[in-house]
Amino acid sequence: MRLIVVGTGSNGNTYVLEQNGSRVILDMGKSWGNVLKACEYDVFSIEAALITHEHGDHTRYIKDL
């Protein structure tokens, strides 16, 4: 399993967990474009998304999902 840090800090938190070609997005504090880049633009590899809590730095771009 690999953890990809898309961004962390008060300006936004987003991570991607990757294993065997499948990915799970953790939080959406960074833009969809940043998430896509971290996933090498392979939208079909994204299996799920998990929001850990409702703070803005973790949910800012949730509507993009």
Summary of the structure (lengths in Angstrom):
residues: 65
radius of gyration: 10.6
end to end distance: 22.9
largest distance: 30.8
contacts: 173
relative contact order: 0.26
helix: 26%
strand: 34%
